[in-house]
Amino acid sequence: MYSAAKKNNCKVMVCHVLRSTPFYVAVKKLLIDGRIGEIVTINAVVYERRTAC
């Protein structure tokens, strides 16, 4: 991915913006406190059509 971005003069970045939203903070606290049990699997599907660069 890095090579393709560099070749096409595009930027590549990792963004974890949702990790600090109130919903995710609350879920993390529930997990840490053991109130919702052990995580067995996580599945997330996100699709957003974008144009290159």
Distance bins in CASP14 RR format, pairs under 12 A and 6 or more apart:
PFRMAT RR
TARGET T0000
AUTHOR 0000-0000-0000
RMODE 2
METHOD distances of the structure
MODEL  1
1 7 0 0 0 0 0 1 0 0 0 0 0
1 8 0 0 0 0 0 1 0 0 0 0 0
1 10 0 0 0 0 1 0 0 0 0 0 0
1 11 0 0 0 0 0 1 0 0 0 0 0
1 12 1 0 1 0 0 0 0 0 0 0 0
1 13 0 0 0 0 0 1 0 0 0 0 0
1 14 0 0 0 0 0 1 0 0 0 0 0
2 8 0 0 0 0 0 1 0 0 0 0 0
2 10 0 0 0 0 0 1 0 0 0 0 0
2 11 0 0 0 0 0 1 0 0 0 0 0
2 12 1 0 1 0 0 0 0 0 0 0 0
2 13 0 0 0 0 0 1 0 0 0 0 0
2 14 0 0 0 0 0 1 0 0 0 0 0
3 10 0 0 0 0 0 1 0 0 0 0 0
3 12 0 0 0 0 1 0 0 0 0 0 0
4 10 1 0 0 1 0 0 0 0 0 0 0
4 11 0 0 0 0 0 1 0 0 0 0 0
4 12 0 0 0 0 1 0 0 0 0 0 0
4 52 0 0 0 0 1 0 0 0 0 0 0
4 53 0 0 0 0 0 1 0 0 0 0 0
5 11 1 0 0 1 0 0 0 0 0 0 0
5 12 1 0 1 0 0 0 0 0 0 0 0
5 13 0 0 0 0 1 0 0 0 0 0 0
5 52 0 0 0 0 1 0 0 0 0 0 0
5 53 0 0 0 0 1 0 0 0 0 0 0
6 12 0 0 0 0 1 0 0 0 0 0 0
7 52 0 0 0 0 0 1 0 0 0 0 0
7 53 0 0 0 0 0 1 0 0 0 0 0
8 52 1 0 0 1 0 0 0 0 0 0 0
8 53 1 0 0 1 0 0 0 0 0 0 0
9 52 0 0 0 0 0 1 0 0 0 0 0
9 53 1 0 0 1 0 0 0 0 0 0 0
10 50 0 0 0 0 0 1 0 0 0 0 0
10 51 0 0 0 0 0 1 0 0 0 0 0
10 52 1 0 0 1 0 0 0 0 0 0 0
10 53 1 0 1 0 0 0 0 0 0 0 0
11 52 0 0 0 0 0 1 0 0 0 0 0
11 53 1 0 0 1 0 0 0 0 0 0 0
12 52 0 0 0 0 0 1 0 0 0 0 0
12 53 0 0 0 0 0 1 0 0 0 0 0
15 46 0 0 0 0 0 1 0 0 0 0 0
16 24 0 0 0 0 1 0 0 0 0 0 0
17 24 0 0 0 0 0 1 0 0 0 0 0
18 24 1 0 1 0 0 0 0 0 0 0 0
18 25 0 0 0 0 0 1 0 0 0 0 0
18 27 0 0 0 0 0 1 0 0 0 0 0
18 28 0 0 0 0 0 1 0 0 0 0 0
18 44 0 0 0 0 1 0 0 0 0 0 0
18 46 0 0 0 0 1 0 0 0 0 0 0
19 25 0 0 0 0 1 0 0 0 0 0 0
19 27 0 0 0 0 0 1 0 0 0 0 0
19 28 0 0 0 0 1 0 0 0 0 0 0
20 26 0 0 0 0 0 1 0 0 0 0 0
20 28 0 0 0 0 0 1 0 0 0 0 0
21 27 0 0 0 0 1 0 0 0 0 0 0
21 28 0 0 0 0 0 1 0 0 0 0 0
22 28 0 0 0 0 0 1 0 0 0 0 0
22 29 0 0 0 0 0 1 0 0 0 0 0
23 29 0 0 0 0 0 1 0 0 0 0 0
23 30 0 0 0 0 0 1 0 0 0 0 0
24 30 0 0 0 0 0 1 0 0 0 0 0
24 31 0 0 0 0 0 1 0 0 0 0 0
24 44 0 0 0 0 0 1 0 0 0 0 0
25 31 0 0 0 0 0 1 0 0 0 0 0
25 32 0 0 0 0 0 1 0 0 0 0 0
26 32 0 0 0 0 0 1 0 0 0 0 0
26 33 0 0 0 0 0 1 0 0 0 0 0
26 35 0 0 0 0 0 1 0 0 0 0 0
26 36 0 0 0 0 0 1 0 0 0 0 0
27 33 0 0 0 0 0 1 0 0 0 0 0
27 34 0 0 0 0 0 1 0 0 0 0 0
27 35 0 0 0 0 0 1 0 0 0 0 0
27 36 1 0 0 1 0 0 0 0 0 0 0
27 37 0 0 0 0 0 1 0 0 0 0 0
27 39 0 0 0 0 0 1 0 0 0 0 0
27 42 0 0 0 0 0 1 0 0 0 0 0
28 34 0 0 0 0 0 1 0 0 0 0 0
28 35 0 0 0 0 0 1 0 0 0 0 0
28 36 0 0 0 0 0 1 0 0 0 0 0
28 39 0 0 0 0 0 1 0 0 0 0 0
29 35 0 0 0 0 1 0 0 0 0 0 0
29 36 0 0 0 0 1 0 0 0 0 0 0
30 36 1 0 1 0 0 0 0 0 0 0 0
30 37 0 0 0 0 1 0 0 0 0 0 0
30 39 0 0 0 0 0 1 0 0 0 0 0
31 37 1 0 0 1 0 0 0 0 0 0 0
31 38 0 0 0 0 1 0 0 0 0 0 0
31 39 1 0 0 1 0 0 0 0 0 0 0
31 42 0 0 0 0 0 1 0 0 0 0 0
32 39 0 0 0 0 0 1 0 0 0 0 0
END
